[in-house]
Each structure stands twice: as structure tokens, then as C-alpha cells.
Amino acid sequence: MELLGIDIGGSGIKGAPVDLDRGELTAERVRIATPQPSDPLAVADVVAEVAAAFDQCGGPVGVTFPGVVRHGVVLTAANVSDAWLGLDADALFTERLNRPVHMINDADAAGVAEAAFGAAAGRSGTVIVLTFGTGIGSGFLVDGQLVPNTELGHLEVDGVDAERRAAASVRKREDLSWEEWAARVDRYLATVEMLFSPDLIVIGGGVSRRADKFLPLLRRRTEIVPAALENQAGIVGAAIVTARLEA
């Protein structure tokens, strides 16, 4: 069975059909730059454009969003327009695409995907999937079950929102070396470790493709591994969650 997943990010919106039995994309993903300003109607238009590229994949669509989403309603929007706040995104996108749409927090989607098909598959206990990109997202799982909307990227570390010092975008913006950035990530992970004592931390987002550059520099006692699905986890997770909601 295939279902379309679309991942809204701070810099790009990407999507592809997902084989729900294997957790794999069945076509090359389409990526379009996130409109600026990233207000809901403009983003909905781009999501519709991505969906139209896969018109052979009908039925419901899973869409991720970089903020807290509860029952389809957006409650926070740290890296996109404040016009999202309080919006029933499920209703807006369902009307725009003329098909059922379910929205989920982007890191939650990545966590679900990694638990189903990736680095956290078959793992019990507390698993935290952290996505490093424009910000830092978190998918929190206990014995494979998602605890939604944890938003651990906004933990205060040394008086600052963690993602303001340790997101992947910060490394590029401040031209940090891998060693300098890894030190910031390690400081952040020390706080996560202290608060939650996880059994496993999975590092996701685009930076997971460069795991060899920074994972050996981390000094945590918790097992830390790169995401197996890398930057495709959000697309895969959006499709999985939507399939479950539609079942």
C-alpha cells in the first residue's frame, strides 16, 4: 500500500509516495522551497503543488509541520509565520487538496518512522529521536509508543533555547567547525540525558548524513546513533501516522 507523505520544513517542502510495508519512498522525492513569508495559504499552495507531482498516488495525505500540532490544530510555530497559530491545518489542507489531510509534528513523524523501520525499530524503553535542521525537533517514544509534541529543542540550556545554539542551521550560519558544533550538541544532549535518562538517542535531520563528522566527538553515556532513514524520516512518518488515523 502506498500513501503520500509531505514534510514542511523551514527552508523546503518535500514529498513522495511511501511504501507502508517497507517504509521506503517509491519515487524520487520532489522538493520546493518554502515560501517566504511562510503563511498558511502560501504553504498550502506549495503542498498542493508537491501533491500534484504524484497524482497517481490518490487518497489521504500525511503532512508534517515544524511545531506543536494537536488534533490537526497548530499551537506553536517557532520557525514559520505566526499566522499558523490556532489554525485548523487539517481542515485548511483538506479543502485545498480536495482529499483528506492529517498534519503531525515533523519530529514526531521522524520518531514514528525510525521506530517502525529505522534505527529505533524493535527497541524498548525510552527512545528520543532528535532532528537537527533549521531548529531541533524531538520525537519521544516509550516502548515504541509516541509521546507527542515534546519539543525538546526548546529546552533552556545555559539560559538559551537549545536550538538557538545547537541547530544544524546555526553551524552553517556561524561557520562553526564540526568540533565546535559537536561541543554545543554535546552540552545540549547532557541536559536531555540528565532529564530523561533515555536508552537510545537517534540523531536525525539532514545532518545525520554527516554523522561521522560529529558523533565520535560526543561524550554521553547514552547510546547515540544516526537516523537510518536520514532526512526522509519525516515523509515516511507522515504517511505511517496518516494510514493509522485513516484505518
N, C-alpha and C positions, 0 to 999 in steps of 0.2 A: 504494500500500500504506500502511496506517495501523498505527501502533503506539503504545501508551500510554507517555508519559513522566511521571514524578513527581519533583519536586525538593524534598528535605528541607532546610529552612533553620533557622536558629536561632530565628526568630520565626514562620515559617509553612511549611506544606506545601502545595504547589500542583501541579496536574497537568492534562493534557489530551491528547487523541489528536493525533498528529503525522503529517502527510503526508510520507512519507520521500522522495518525489520532488521536493518543493518546499521542504521544511524549514519548513512552516507549521503552526500549530495549526488543526485542523479544527472545533473547538468552543471556546466560551468556557471558559477555564480555571476550575477550582474551587480555592479556597484555604481552608484550615482552619488555625487557629492551632496551632503546635507545642505539644504537651502539656508541662506542667511538673510534675514533673521529666520530662525527655525520655528516659526509659529505653526500651530496645528494644521491649518488648511494647506500651507505650502508643503509641509512634510507629508500630509495625506496625498497630495498630488504626486509626489515622488514615489511614495509607496505604491500607488496605483500604477505608475509607470513601470516599476520593477515587476509588479504582479503581471502586467500585460505582456512582459517578455516571456512569460511561461503560461500562456493562455491554454496550453494543453493540460495543465495541472489545475483542474477545477476544484470546487469545494472550498472548505474553510481555509483561512489563512492565519498563521501564528505570527505575531509581530512583537518584537522586544522594544523596550523603552528604557533610557538611562535615568531611572528614577523610581520611586515607590509607586506601585500600581496595585490597587486593591479592588477586586471585583470589576476590573476594567476602568476604574476611575483613577486618574493621575493625581497623586498627592504631593510629590516633590519633583523638581525639575532643575537640578543643580547646573547642568551644562547646556541647557537649551532654554528656549523662551519661557518666561513666566506665564505666558498665555495658556500653557498646559495645565496650570494648577486648577484642580477641581473639575477638570474636563472628563466627561464620559467618553474616553477614547474608543472603547469598543463600539459604541453607538455611532460615533463620527466616522470611523473607518469602515464599519459595516455598510453604512449608507454610501460612502464614497466608492467603495469597491464593488458594491452590489452583491456581496457574499458575506457569510459570517466571518468576523474577525475577532480574535481574542488577543489582548495585549498582556504582556508579562514583563516584569523587571528583567533587564538584559543579563545581569549576573546570575539571577535565579535560573534563567533559561540555560545558561552555560553550566551551572551546577547540575541541573537535571540531566543534561546531555552527558556530562562526564561521569555521572553516577550510572547512567544506562549503558553507555558504550565506550567510555574513556578511562581516564586514569583512576577514577574512583569506583569503577564497576566492581561489584562484589565486596566492597569494603564496608565493614560495620563501624559502629562508634561515631564520633564526631568528625566530619569532613568539611573543611572550608575551602571553597573554590574562590580564588581572588583574581579578578580580571584587571590587568593594568593597561590602561589606554588613555583616553582624554582625562578620565578620572580613575578611581579604583572602585570596582564593584565587588559584591560578595554574594556567593551562593552558599548557604549554610544547611548542611544535611546531617541528620541524626538517624543512623541505621538505614540510610538510603532515602529517608523522607525529608522533603524540603521544609525548612522553616523560612517562610517568605519575607522579603523586604528587610533584610538585616542591615544593609547599607553600612558595612564596617569601614568603608573608605572614608567615612566622616567621623571616625574616632578621633578624639583630640590627642595628639602626640606632641609633647613639648610645646603645648599651647597653641598648636596649629592643626587645622583639619589635615588628616594624614595625606589625602590625595593632593593637597597643595604642595607637598614636598616630595612625594614619592610616586606619583603617577608617571607612566611612561612618557606622557607629553611634557612633563617637567624636565626629564632628562634631555630631551631634544631642545626645549626652549632655553634652558640654562647651559646647554652644551656641556653636560656632565660626562665624565668618563664612566665606563661601566663600574669601576671600583667605587667612584664617588656615589653613583646612584645606588649600587648594591648596599652601601653603608646605610643609606636612608631607608631602603626597603627592609633591611635587617632590623633597624630600630623600630620600624612600624610593626614588623612581624613579632618582635619581642612583646609588644603590647597585646597583640592578638593572642599570642601564646599564653601570656600571663592571665588574661581574662577568661579564655575558653578551654585551655589545655586540649587542643584538638589532637586526634590520632593521625590526621593527614592534612596537609595543606597542598592544594593544587594551584599552580600559578598559570593563569590563562591570559587571554588577550593576544594581540599581535606579537608582544614581546616574548611570548612562550617559544617562538621560533628561534630565538637567540638565547635559549636557556643556558647554553654552555658558557656564555659570557658573564653570567651573574650568579647562577645557582651555586657553583663551587665557592663563592665568596660569602655565602650566608652562614651564620653561626648559630642556628637554632637547634634545639634538641628534637623538635618535631620533624618527622619525615616530610620533606618538601620535594614535589615532583612537578614537571611541566605538564600542562594540559595535553592530552593525547589528540584532542580534536582541534587544538590551537585556536585560530580565530574563527573557525566555523561552528564552534560550540553554541553560540547564540542562535544561529539559524536552525541547527538541529534541535536544540532545546525548545525553541518556539513551536516547532512542528509537533514535537512529542507532547508538550503540555496541551496544545490545542486538540490533538487527537484524543487525549484523555478527557477533556472537557466535553467533546462532542460525542463521546461513546455513550 
